Amino acid sequence: MGRRYADNFDVVHLREEPLLAVVADGMGDGEGSRTAGRTGVAVFVEQLSAAGVAVDAATLRAAVARAQAEVGAAGRRIGGLTGCTLTALAAAGSALWIAHLGDSRAYRLRDGLLELLTTDHTMAWLGAVNGWYAFDSPEARAARYQLTRYLGHPAHPEPDVLNIAPRPGDVLLLCSDGVAEQVPYQRIRDVLASSGAPAEQVGRLLADADAAGGQDNASAVVVRVVPA
């Protein structure tokens, strides 16, 4: 939960077989944040868990679209800001799919290199990439709260959808920005490269986020690819 908020507005879902991991981060600390995360994840998971549905780009986009509609409807009932991020990892045979909206992240550690697989849908990311300001500047810090895509957005923006081919030894991390913004890159790499079960690695990352100040809810899922 961290030390800033009185509740945890992140939502995590993990199904191990077949793999489906989801991390959502509510926007703000009110009822709209709580409802968006719970509704968005529940609807997304339900859509992908429908009998006979194989995970591919089309089903991921359809699941996100349904979640967008339900979160939007909840927002109209609540009457205030109702939105959340959504980053999901799903297995389909020997492939993995990622669906992504917002600034929660998906990382992959492969052969010692930690790569960020997703793009933050924020004005801070646009500003840093296009040279409007430095990524660690006051302007960038303020712009990190300006999401360009999220569940509940009135324009119903589409997700980024990625297909990746896993290799034995890969370690994948899904996390909310409470981890990504508080735990340095090198520390994330070191934790994911360390021995121990994925649950232990999650515990280390959350402890690090708390030790760094606990300024946000922090959530993580770690997936390790093992030989078939």
Buried (B, 14 or more C-beta within 10 A) or exposed (E): BBEEBEEBBBBBBBBEEEBBBBBBBBBBBBBBBBBBBBBBBBBBBEBBEEEEEEBBBEBBBBBBBBBBEBBBEBBEEBEEBBBBBBBBBBBBEEEBBBBBBBBBBBBBBBEEEBEBBBBBBBBBBBBBEEEBBEBEBEBBEEBBEEBBBBBBBEEBBEBBBBEBEBEEEBBBBBBBBBBBBBBEEEBBBEBBEEEEEBEEBBBBBBEBBBEBEBBBBBBBBBBBBEEE
